Amino acid sequence: MFSICHHGATTGVTGSCHELTLSGKGSPSGILIDCGLFQGQDEGRGASADDLSIHFPIGHIRALVVTHVHIDHVGRIPYLLAAGFEGPIICSEPSAIMLPEILEDALKIGFTRDRDLIERVLNLVRFRLVPVPYGEWHEVFDDGECSLSVRLQRAGHILGSAYVECDARCGEVEERIVFSGDLGAPHAPLLPAPEPPERAERLVIESTYGDKDHEDRETRRYRLKAVLEHALEDGGTVLVPAFSIGRTQELLYEIESLIHEFGGEPWSDLEIIVDSPLAAEFTRIYRDLKPFWDEEALERVGEGRHPLSFEQLTVINSHEDHLNAVDYLARSHRPCVVLAGSGMCAGGRIVNYLKAMLGDPRNDVLFVGYQAAGTPGRDILRHGPRGGWVELDGERFNIRARIHQVGGYSAHAGQSDLIRFVEGVPATPKQIRIVHGDRSAKEALKRCFQSRFNADIIIPSD
């Protein structure tokens, strides 16, 4: 009667796409939760446009619900539209503002440079968008025998992120089914922590960090401070492969906090560069959407501080300025932090910085997000501490820079956070489906759930 299947995020942490279908006496009707791209060694890596086409039936799909606008959750939307999907795209109010921006960038990089074609796709997306306030039920369909409504709740992952509560009914049978999307870690900067749902007969939950916990905020903050102090000591550059949405803004928030707290020299000499037009645009959007910030961030604004727009922050937009910055920082001894895309080093402006600076022990590379298998970021993280090498654009580069990972800025809940999320549901879900994680992370989380909850714990393969 109510069935769940998965069209991604079962072999790794990317390509999220889940289907909920209601089947009564008539034709079935369903919705999709997310429709994201595959990255790294997950299925679909390096695929052609044909391989990225939608290979599952969509004639019965009445709506797409977007949990948040990271590319591994929304990147296949243009292909979904091309396959003939004609329903609404339901999302939170902040996500409705950001989704066209992220899709424009994805289309330019992986689809076409034809400006007219890109605009037609984006206009279609804008026309289909249905922004829904947090905490309000939205009816997707009611065919008499079967009906489905959804409600979005704050997920604390990035601005606009949500988990999705689905009230499904066929005849006299009703069920509350919850899709977690990506859950944020408690006490992360800028955003309120997620609150567990009041009810869930079935729960589909992510497991990116299902096998480990993050450092607490104070620990990771002072680890960040230590990395920046190393740059201040020897005039090196700290390279941060940046995800445009979420981690970039959280890092800027924490760096502003460190500069405010410690002030004076040498901190006054530290320059912060955001070398990513997309990250800069989303930082502006974050600033414009202050009502969605948490109380701590709003208090800082009330004190006259500007957590995402402070004196030592420089934004680089043009490609020429980017190349000049790479050349200057590679030769200079001025301490600097560079946040540049992409987050897994699989392209974007960070690659030019890495080519120029990985071989210099004065420099540091700081990873603050998940690095998928098969990406240069994973290779740098694995081989860099042993003085290995990484292949970038077909060429080997020796790694002499220091390599760091501060997991607390991953924007994902850790194992204990995921357990608390489920424990917070008043009546334990009858079924928990674990997705969006490497095999080891999913298995570890399954063991934890089995030891705590009387539920059917499933790791789906499709």
SVG drawing of the C-alpha trace seen along z (x, -y; Angstrom):
<svg xmlns="http://www.w3.org/2000/svg" viewBox="-13 -48 71 54">
<polyline fill="none" stroke="black" stroke-width="0.4" points="0.0,0.0 2.9,-2.4 6.2,-1.4 9.6,-3.0 12.3,-2.5 15.7,-4.2 17.2,-5.6 20.5,-6.6 22.5,-7.0 22.5,-3.2 26.1,-2.6 27.6,-5.7 26.8,-9.2 25.8,-10.8 22.9,-10.6 20.2,-10.9 16.8,-10.1 14.0,-8.2 10.5,-7.3 7.4,-7.0 4.5,-5.4 0.8,-5.0 -1.1,-2.1 -4.8,-1.8 -7.5,-0.3 -6.7,-2.8 -3.4,-3.8 -0.5,-4.4 0.7,-7.9 4.1,-8.8 6.6,-11.5 10.4,-11.8 12.4,-13.0 15.5,-14.6 17.1,-13.9 20.8,-14.3 24.0,-13.7 26.5,-10.9 30.0,-11.9 33.3,-10.1 33.2,-6.3 29.4,-6.1 27.5,-4.8 27.3,-7.4 30.8,-8.8 32.0,-10.3 28.9,-9.3 27.7,-10.8 24.4,-12.7 22.7,-9.5 23.9,-7.7 22.6,-10.5 19.1,-10.3 16.3,-9.1 16.0,-5.3 13.0,-4.7 9.3,-5.3 8.0,-8.8 4.5,-8.8 3.0,-8.3 5.3,-10.9 3.1,-13.8 5.8,-16.0 9.5,-16.3 10.3,-17.3 13.8,-18.8 15.4,-18.5 18.2,-20.9 20.2,-22.3 23.5,-20.4 24.3,-19.1 24.1,-15.4 20.5,-16.0 19.3,-18.2 21.8,-17.8 19.6,-15.4 16.6,-17.8 17.3,-19.0 17.3,-15.4 14.1,-14.7 12.5,-17.6 13.9,-16.4 12.4,-13.0 8.9,-14.6 8.3,-15.3 5.6,-18.0 4.9,-18.2 5.7,-20.8 9.1,-21.1 8.3,-21.5 11.0,-22.9 11.6,-25.3 11.5,-29.1 15.3,-29.5 15.9,-26.5 13.5,-28.1 15.8,-31.1 19.0,-29.0 18.0,-26.2 18.1,-28.1 21.5,-29.4 23.0,-26.0 21.4,-24.5 22.7,-27.3 26.3,-26.5 25.7,-22.7 24.3,-23.3 27.2,-25.5 29.8,-22.9 28.2,-19.6 25.5,-20.2 25.8,-23.2 27.3,-26.6 24.3,-27.7 22.9,-30.6 19.5,-30.5 19.1,-26.8 20.2,-27.3 17.7,-30.2 14.9,-28.0 15.7,-25.3 16.0,-27.7 12.8,-29.5 11.0,-26.1 12.4,-25.3 11.3,-28.7 7.8,-28.2 7.6,-24.7 8.9,-25.8 6.5,-25.7 8.1,-27.2 6.6,-25.8 7.2,-27.4 8.7,-25.1 6.2,-23.3 3.1,-23.7 1.4,-20.8 1.1,-20.9 -1.3,-18.7 0.4,-17.0 -2.6,-15.2 -6.0,-13.8 -7.6,-11.4 -10.4,-10.4 -9.1,-6.9 -5.5,-7.9 -4.0,-11.2 -0.5,-12.5 0.6,-15.6 4.1,-16.7 5.6,-18.9 9.1,-20.3 11.1,-20.6 14.5,-22.2 17.3,-19.8 20.2,-22.1 22.4,-20.9 22.6,-24.0 20.4,-27.1 17.0,-25.9 17.6,-22.2 14.7,-20.1 13.6,-16.7 10.3,-15.6 7.3,-14.2 4.8,-12.4 1.3,-11.7 0.1,-8.9 -3.4,-7.5 -5.1,-4.9 -8.6,-4.0 -8.6,-3.5 -4.9,-2.9 -2.6,-5.9 1.1,-6.1 3.7,-8.8 6.9,-8.3 9.9,-10.5 12.8,-11.1 15.8,-12.7 17.6,-14.3 20.9,-15.3 20.8,-16.1 23.1,-18.7 25.2,-18.4 23.9,-20.1 25.6,-23.3 26.8,-24.0 27.3,-27.7 24.5,-29.8 21.6,-27.2 19.3,-25.8 19.7,-22.1 17.1,-19.7 14.3,-18.5 13.1,-14.9 9.7,-14.2 6.7,-13.8 5.8,-10.6 7.3,-8.2 6.1,-4.7 8.9,-4.4 12.1,-6.5 14.6,-6.8 17.8,-8.2 21.2,-9.2 24.4,-7.7 27.3,-9.8 29.0,-9.6 27.1,-6.6 30.4,-5.1 31.9,-8.1 31.3,-11.2 32.5,-14.7 34.6,-16.8 32.6,-19.1 32.4,-22.7 35.0,-24.1 37.5,-21.4 37.2,-21.9 37.3,-25.7 40.6,-25.5 41.9,-23.0 41.0,-25.5 42.8,-28.2 45.9,-26.0 45.9,-25.5 45.5,-29.3 48.3,-30.0 50.6,-27.8 50.0,-30.0 50.6,-33.1 54.0,-31.7 55.6,-30.9 53.6,-33.0 51.9,-30.1 48.5,-29.7 45.8,-27.5 43.8,-26.0 40.3,-25.0 38.5,-23.0 35.1,-24.6 31.6,-23.5 29.8,-26.6 26.8,-26.2 27.0,-25.6 30.6,-24.9 32.0,-28.1 29.6,-30.2 30.2,-28.3 34.0,-28.6 33.7,-32.4 31.5,-32.6 34.1,-30.8 37.1,-32.7 35.4,-36.0 34.9,-34.7 38.6,-33.9 39.7,-37.2 37.2,-39.0 38.4,-37.0 42.2,-37.2 42.4,-40.4 45.5,-42.5 48.7,-41.1 49.3,-38.6 45.6,-38.0 45.2,-41.4 47.6,-40.3 45.6,-37.3 43.7,-37.7 40.7,-35.5 39.9,-34.9 36.7,-33.4 37.7,-32.4 34.5,-31.0 31.8,-33.1 29.2,-30.6 30.3,-30.5 30.3,-34.3 26.8,-34.4 25.5,-32.0 27.3,-33.9 25.4,-36.9 22.1,-34.9 23.0,-33.7 23.4,-37.3 20.0,-38.2 18.3,-35.4 19.2,-36.3 15.7,-35.4 16.6,-31.7 19.8,-32.1 20.0,-30.8 19.9,-33.0 23.7,-33.1 24.3,-34.4 21.5,-37.0 23.0,-38.2 26.3,-38.8 24.6,-40.9 22.8,-42.8 26.3,-43.6 27.2,-45.3 29.4,-42.4 29.3,-41.1 30.0,-37.3 29.9,-36.8 31.2,-40.2 34.2,-41.4 37.2,-43.7 39.8,-41.0 37.5,-39.1 38.2,-39.4 36.0,-37.9 37.5,-37.0 35.2,-36.7 37.0,-36.9 39.1,-34.1 42.0,-36.6 42.0,-37.7 41.9,-34.1 45.1,-33.3 46.8,-36.3 45.9,-35.3 47.3,-31.8 50.6,-33.2 50.9,-35.8 50.2,-33.5 52.6,-30.8 55.4,-33.4 54.6,-35.5 55.0,-35.0 51.8,-36.6 49.6,-34.5 46.3,-33.8 43.3,-31.4 41.7,-30.6 38.3,-29.0 37.9,-27.8 35.6,-25.3 35.2,-22.4 34.9,-20.6 36.3,-17.3 39.0,-18.8 37.4,-17.2 37.5,-20.5 37.0,-24.1 39.5,-26.8 41.0,-24.9 42.8,-22.7 45.0,-25.5 45.9,-26.4 46.8,-22.8 49.0,-22.5 50.9,-25.6 51.1,-25.0 51.0,-21.3 54.7,-21.0 55.5,-23.7 55.7,-22.7 54.8,-26.2 51.2,-25.6 48.4,-23.6 45.3,-21.9 42.3,-21.8 39.4,-19.5 36.2,-20.3 33.8,-18.0 33.3,-14.4 35.7,-13.2 34.1,-10.6 36.1,-7.6 37.7,-8.2 38.1,-12.0 41.4,-13.8 40.3,-15.1 40.2,-11.5 43.6,-10.8 45.2,-13.9 43.7,-13.0 44.9,-9.4 48.4,-9.9 49.3,-13.5 50.3,-12.8 52.8,-10.2 54.3,-12.5 52.6,-10.9 51.3,-12.4 48.0,-13.1 46.9,-13.2 45.4,-16.5 44.3,-16.9 46.4,-13.9 49.6,-15.1 51.2,-13.9 51.9,-16.4 53.9,-15.7 52.3,-16.5 54.6,-18.4 52.0,-20.7 50.5,-19.7 47.1,-18.0 44.4,-18.4 40.8,-17.3 38.3,-19.0 35.2,-16.8 33.0,-19.0 32.5,-21.4 31.1,-18.6 27.5,-19.9 26.5,-16.2 25.2,-14.7 27.6,-12.2 26.7,-8.7 25.5,-9.9 23.5,-12.7 21.7,-10.2 20.9,-7.9 19.5,-10.8 17.4,-11.8 15.7,-8.4 15.5,-8.2 13.7,-11.5 10.7,-10.0 8.1,-9.3 7.2,-5.9 10.1,-4.0 9.7,-3.7 8.6,-0.2 11.1,-0.3 14.3,-2.3 16.0,-2.4 19.7,-3.5 20.9,-5.3 23.5,-7.9 26.6,-6.4 29.6,-4.2 29.0,-0.5 31.0,-0.5 29.2,-3.6 25.8,-2.0 26.7,1.3 28.0,-0.5 24.9,-2.5 22.7,0.6 24.5,2.3 23.9,-0.7 20.2,-0.8 19.7,2.9 21.2,2.7 18.8,-0.1 15.6,0.1 13.0,2.8 12.6,2.0 13.2,3.6 16.6,2.1 17.2,2.2 20.2,1.3 18.5,1.1 20.3,2.0 17.7,0.2"/>
</svg>
